[in-house]
């Protein structure tokens, strides 16, 4: 699908901002004030594309978009409420066997899929600078945030890269951060964030 010049301009603006914010997350260059950064961010947000447009036009997020559409969360991201989405790339889903993904997409597993989808979304805008500040306030260890499914993720950073731990303690690396959009922002992550796996309960349900 061809993008309009307006959408291309918005994508380029968001790309420039992502680089700019990444530069200022951990160290602020001389001559750049906090007010300048905030004004630039607000300018980009006012001119950015909606989150649903960005997700649908991101070829490396097509599987996650399919999940959001199956669970009804894609429609939620179309409104004016602000959300932060940790979006797994297609490669993240490819870590699972095909039969597992196929089974998960069956109608009988829609509730599990809804819980997984909601575990990637948080209300409001959560910028990387806020995550780093929250971690630093906790002696540089970690910071936790509640997701839409009611569970928490734990964040930490190592060598200027933000990581997430899901309910099972598995690390998830943030590949791209602070993709600012008109109604929120997106982080691209390398792993699907999973609610806690209760193998005994699942076995009981299957028997």
VODREN-726225 format. One record per residue (C-alpha): x, y, z; residue in three letters; residue number from 1. Coordinates in Angstrom, 2 decimals. Each point is the difference from the previous one (the first is absolute). Layout:
N
+---------+---------+---------+------+-----+
|      c1 |      c2 |      c3 | rest |  nr |
+---------+---------+---------+------+-----+
|       X |       Y |       Z |  ala | NUM |
...
+---------+---------+---------+------+-----+
***
This chain:
207
+---------+---------+---------+------+-----+
|      c1 |      c2 |      c3 | rest |  nr |
+---------+---------+---------+------+-----+
|    0.00 |    0.00 |    0.00 |  unk |   1 |
|    1.42 |    3.40 |   -1.02 |  unk |   2 |
|    0.25 |    2.65 |    2.68 |  unk |   3 |
|   -1.07 |    3.60 |   -0.57 |  unk |   4 |
|    2.56 |    2.80 |    0.17 |  unk |   5 |
|   -1.55 |    1.09 |    3.30 |  unk |   6 |
|    0.49 |   -3.44 |    1.53 |  unk |   7 |
|    3.55 |   -0.22 |   -1.31 |  unk |   8 |
|    0.76 |    3.39 |    1.55 |  unk |   9 |
|   -1.45 |   -1.14 |    3.29 |  unk |  10 |
|    2.01 |   -3.21 |   -0.04 |  unk |  11 |
|    3.20 |    1.94 |   -0.69 |  unk |  12 |
|   -0.79 |    2.43 |    2.80 |  unk |  13 |
|   -0.56 |   -2.83 |    2.47 |  unk |  14 |
|    3.23 |   -1.67 |   -1.16 |  unk |  15 |
|    1.97 |    3.19 |    0.59 |  unk |  16 |
|   -1.59 |    0.37 |    3.41 |  unk |  17 |
|    0.85 |   -3.58 |    0.95 |  unk |  18 |
|    3.67 |    0.72 |   -0.70 |  unk |  19 |
|   -0.19 |    3.31 |    1.86 |  unk |  20 |
|   -1.65 |   -1.48 |    3.07 |  unk |  21 |
|    2.42 |   -2.94 |    0.05 |  unk |  22 |
|    2.88 |    2.47 |    0.09 |  unk |  23 |
|   -1.52 |    1.87 |    2.92 |  unk |  24 |
|   -1.28 |   -2.91 |    2.09 |  unk |  25 |
|    3.31 |   -0.76 |    1.68 |  unk |  26 |
|    2.03 |    3.16 |   -0.65 |  unk |  27 |
|   -1.07 |    3.51 |   -0.95 |  unk |  28 |
|    2.31 |    1.71 |   -2.53 |  unk |  29 |
|    1.22 |    3.51 |    0.81 |  unk |  30 |
|   -2.32 |    2.77 |   -1.12 |  unk |  31 |
|   -3.13 |   -2.15 |    0.09 |  unk |  32 |
|   -2.32 |    0.85 |    2.87 |  unk |  33 |
|   -2.81 |   -2.06 |    1.49 |  unk |  34 |
|   -2.48 |    2.60 |   -1.25 |  unk |  35 |
|    1.32 |   -0.27 |   -3.56 |  unk |  36 |
|   -0.37 |   -3.77 |    0.12 |  unk |  37 |
|   -3.55 |    0.22 |    1.34 |  unk |  38 |
|   -1.04 |    2.56 |   -2.63 |  unk |  39 |
|    1.47 |   -2.14 |   -2.77 |  unk |  40 |
|   -1.77 |   -3.09 |    1.28 |  unk |  41 |
|   -3.33 |    1.85 |    0.18 |  unk |  42 |
|    0.47 |    1.30 |   -3.55 |  unk |  43 |
|    0.62 |   -3.53 |   -1.32 |  unk |  44 |
|   -2.95 |   -1.42 |    1.92 |  unk |  45 |
|   -2.33 |    2.62 |   -1.44 |  unk |  46 |
|    1.08 |   -0.95 |   -3.53 |  unk |  47 |
|    0.42 |   -3.74 |    0.46 |  unk |  48 |
|   -2.25 |   -2.66 |   -1.49 |  unk |  49 |
|   -2.53 |   -1.89 |    2.15 |  unk |  50 |
|    1.22 |   -3.18 |    1.63 |  unk |  51 |
|   -2.26 |   -2.31 |   -2.01 |  unk |  52 |
|    1.37 |    1.45 |   -3.27 |  unk |  53 |
|    3.58 |   -0.46 |    1.14 |  unk |  54 |
|   -0.53 |   -3.59 |    1.13 |  unk |  55 |
|   -1.89 |   -1.00 |   -3.13 |  unk |  56 |
|    2.72 |    1.47 |   -2.26 |  unk |  57 |
|    2.88 |   -1.65 |    1.90 |  unk |  58 |
|    0.81 |   -3.16 |   -1.95 |  unk |  59 |
|    2.04 |   -1.46 |    2.87 |  unk |  60 |
|   -2.99 |    0.23 |    2.39 |  unk |  61 |
|   -2.65 |   -1.71 |   -2.16 |  unk |  62 |
|   -0.40 |   -3.06 |    2.27 |  unk |  63 |
|   -0.51 |    2.17 |    3.07 |  unk |  64 |
|   -2.56 |    2.07 |   -1.91 |  unk |  65 |
|   -1.84 |   -3.24 |   -0.80 |  unk |  66 |
|   -0.08 |   -0.79 |    3.73 |  unk |  67 |
|   -1.33 |    3.47 |    0.82 |  unk |  68 |
|   -2.74 |   -0.31 |   -2.59 |  unk |  69 |
|   -1.06 |   -3.45 |    1.21 |  unk |  70 |
|   -0.26 |    1.22 |    3.61 |  unk |  71 |
|   -1.69 |    3.31 |   -0.82 |  unk |  72 |
|    2.88 |    2.07 |    1.35 |  unk |  73 |
|    0.79 |    1.49 |   -3.41 |  unk |  74 |
|   -3.29 |    1.93 |    0.09 |  unk |  75 |
|    0.92 |    1.28 |    3.45 |  unk |  76 |
|    3.22 |    1.50 |   -1.36 |  unk |  77 |
|   -1.98 |    1.99 |   -2.59 |  unk |  78 |
|   -1.62 |    2.33 |    2.54 |  unk |  79 |
|    1.44 |    3.09 |    1.65 |  unk |  80 |
|    1.10 |   -1.72 |    3.21 |  unk |  81 |
|    3.76 |   -0.25 |    0.37 |  unk |  82 |
|    1.79 |   -3.33 |    0.26 |  unk |  83 |
|    3.53 |   -1.33 |    0.06 |  unk |  84 |
|    0.40 |   -3.22 |   -1.97 |  unk |  85 |
|    2.92 |   -2.43 |    0.24 |  unk |  86 |
|   -0.35 |   -1.58 |   -3.43 |  unk |  87 |
|    1.71 |   -3.36 |   -0.70 |  unk |  88 |
|    1.47 |   -0.25 |   -3.48 |  unk |  89 |
|   -0.91 |   -2.80 |   -2.38 |  unk |  90 |
|    3.30 |   -1.66 |    0.89 |  unk |  91 |
|   -1.12 |   -0.06 |    3.64 |  unk |  92 |
|   -3.01 |   -2.13 |   -0.97 |  unk |  93 |
|    2.17 |   -2.20 |   -2.21 |  unk |  94 |
|    1.77 |   -1.24 |    3.14 |  unk |  95 |
|   -3.10 |   -2.13 |    0.65 |  unk |  96 |
|   -0.75 |   -3.16 |   -1.98 |  unk |  97 |
|   -2.59 |    0.60 |   -2.73 |  unk |  98 |
|   -2.44 |   -2.43 |    1.63 |  unk |  99 |
|    0.11 |    2.00 |    3.26 |  unk | 100 |
|   -0.88 |    3.26 |   -1.76 |  unk | 101 |
|   -2.69 |   -1.74 |   -2.06 |  unk | 102 |
|   -1.56 |   -1.47 |    3.15 |  unk | 103 |
|    0.15 |    3.33 |    1.81 |  unk | 104 |
|   -1.94 |    1.67 |   -2.81 |  unk | 105 |
|   -2.89 |   -2.48 |    0.31 |  unk | 106 |
|   -3.31 |    1.47 |    1.30 |  unk | 107 |
|    0.12 |   -2.26 |    3.07 |  unk | 108 |
|    3.19 |    1.74 |    1.14 |  unk | 109 |
|   -1.22 |    3.58 |   -0.45 |  unk | 110 |
|    0.13 |    0.75 |    3.74 |  unk | 111 |
|    3.66 |   -1.05 |    0.18 |  unk | 112 |
|    0.73 |    2.10 |   -3.07 |  unk | 113 |
|   -1.78 |    3.00 |    1.57 |  unk | 114 |
|    2.14 |   -0.31 |    3.13 |  unk | 115 |
|    3.17 |   -0.17 |   -2.08 |  unk | 116 |
|   -1.00 |    3.00 |   -2.13 |  unk | 117 |
|   -0.90 |    2.09 |    3.07 |  unk | 118 |
|    3.37 |   -0.91 |    1.56 |  unk | 119 |
|    1.65 |    2.15 |   -2.69 |  unk | 120 |
|   -2.04 |    3.16 |    0.62 |  unk | 121 |
|    0.09 |    2.60 |    2.74 |  unk | 122 |
|   -2.24 |    3.03 |    0.42 |  unk | 123 |
|    1.59 |    3.39 |   -0.66 |  unk | 124 |
|    3.36 |    0.99 |   -1.47 |  unk | 125 |
|    3.01 |   -1.70 |    1.56 |  unk | 126 |
|    3.13 |    1.47 |   -1.57 |  unk | 127 |
|    3.40 |   -1.66 |    0.33 |  unk | 128 |
|    1.27 |    3.03 |    1.93 |  unk | 129 |
|   -2.70 |   -0.67 |    2.61 |  unk | 130 |
|    0.91 |   -3.68 |    0.20 |  unk | 131 |
|    3.68 |    0.84 |    0.52 |  unk | 132 |
|   -0.87 |    2.65 |    2.62 |  unk | 133 |
|   -2.24 |   -2.47 |    1.86 |  unk | 134 |
|    2.77 |   -2.62 |   -0.03 |  unk | 135 |
|    2.56 |    2.54 |    1.23 |  unk | 136 |
|   -2.32 |    0.99 |    2.84 |  unk | 137 |
|    0.03 |   -3.66 |    1.04 |  unk | 138 |
|    3.80 |   -0.02 |    0.36 |  unk | 139 |
|    0.46 |   -0.92 |   -3.65 |  unk | 140 |
|   -1.60 |   -3.42 |    0.45 |  unk | 141 |
|   -3.44 |   -0.18 |   -1.63 |  unk | 142 |
|   -3.44 |    1.56 |   -0.37 |  unk | 143 |
|   -3.38 |   -1.70 |   -0.31 |  unk | 144 |
|   -3.13 |    0.99 |   -1.94 |  unk | 145 |
|   -3.52 |   -1.42 |   -0.07 |  unk | 146 |
|   -1.29 |   -1.08 |   -3.41 |  unk | 147 |
|   -3.57 |   -0.14 |   -1.29 |  unk | 148 |
|   -0.44 |   -3.63 |    1.08 |  unk | 149 |
|    0.75 |    0.98 |    3.60 |  unk | 150 |
|    3.43 |   -1.65 |    0.09 |  unk | 151 |
|    3.29 |    1.83 |    0.41 |  unk | 152 |
|    3.13 |    0.13 |   -2.10 |  unk | 153 |
|    3.40 |    0.72 |    1.48 |  unk | 154 |
|    2.39 |    2.27 |   -1.86 |  unk | 155 |
|    3.75 |    0.43 |    0.34 |  unk | 156 |
|    2.81 |    1.22 |   -2.22 |  unk | 157 |
|    3.42 |   -1.33 |   -0.81 |  unk | 158 |
|    2.60 |    1.83 |   -2.09 |  unk | 159 |
|   -2.59 |    2.60 |   -1.04 |  unk | 160 |
|   -2.49 |   -2.62 |   -1.22 |  unk | 161 |
|   -3.39 |   -0.34 |    1.68 |  unk | 162 |
|   -1.15 |   -3.51 |    0.88 |  unk | 163 |
|   -3.30 |   -1.38 |    1.28 |  unk | 164 |
|   -0.65 |   -3.05 |    2.16 |  unk | 165 |
|   -3.38 |   -1.65 |   -0.41 |  unk | 166 |
|   -1.94 |   -1.92 |    2.66 |  unk | 167 |
|    2.18 |   -3.06 |   -0.66 |  unk | 168 |
|    3.25 |    1.91 |    0.50 |  unk | 169 |
|    0.97 |   -0.22 |   -3.68 |  unk | 170 |
|    1.98 |    3.01 |   -1.32 |  unk | 171 |
|   -1.38 |    1.99 |   -2.92 |  unk | 172 |
|    2.26 |    2.46 |   -1.81 |  unk | 173 |
|   -1.29 |    3.34 |   -1.25 |  unk | 174 |
|    1.19 |    0.27 |   -3.60 |  unk | 175 |
|   -1.43 |    3.45 |   -0.75 |  unk | 176 |
|   -1.39 |    2.49 |    2.47 |  unk | 177 |
|   -2.01 |    3.22 |    0.09 |  unk | 178 |
|   -1.86 |   -0.31 |   -3.29 |  unk | 179 |
|   -2.26 |    2.94 |    0.78 |  unk | 180 |
|   -3.47 |    0.08 |   -1.50 |  unk | 181 |
|   -3.00 |    2.28 |    0.27 |  unk | 182 |
|   -1.70 |   -2.15 |    2.65 |  unk | 183 |
|    2.93 |   -1.75 |    1.69 |  unk | 184 |
|    3.28 |   -1.64 |   -0.77 |  unk | 185 |
|    1.42 |   -3.36 |   -1.03 |  unk | 186 |
|    3.03 |   -2.04 |    1.03 |  unk | 187 |
|    1.08 |   -2.86 |   -2.23 |  unk | 188 |
|    1.10 |   -3.05 |    2.01 |  unk | 189 |
|    1.74 |   -3.24 |   -0.97 |  unk | 190 |
|   -2.15 |   -2.43 |    2.01 |  unk | 191 |
|   -3.70 |   -0.56 |    0.66 |  unk | 192 |
|   -0.78 |    1.05 |    3.58 |  unk | 193 |
|   -1.86 |   -2.88 |    1.64 |  unk | 194 |
|   -2.16 |   -0.22 |    3.13 |  unk | 195 |
|    1.14 |   -2.58 |    2.51 |  unk | 196 |
|   -0.21 |   -3.52 |   -1.36 |  unk | 197 |
|   -1.71 |   -2.39 |    2.41 |  unk | 198 |
|    0.91 |   -3.38 |   -1.47 |  unk | 199 |
|   -1.85 |   -2.02 |    2.64 |  unk | 200 |
|   -3.25 |    1.95 |   -0.54 |  unk | 201 |
|    0.34 |   -0.25 |   -3.77 |  unk | 202 |
|    0.51 |   -3.76 |    0.21 |  unk | 203 |
|   -3.07 |   -0.33 |    2.19 |  unk | 204 |
|   -2.07 |    2.02 |   -2.48 |  unk | 205 |
|    1.16 |   -2.18 |   -2.88 |  unk | 206 |
|   -0.83 |   -3.29 |    1.74 |  unk | 207 |
+---------+---------+---------+------+-----+
***
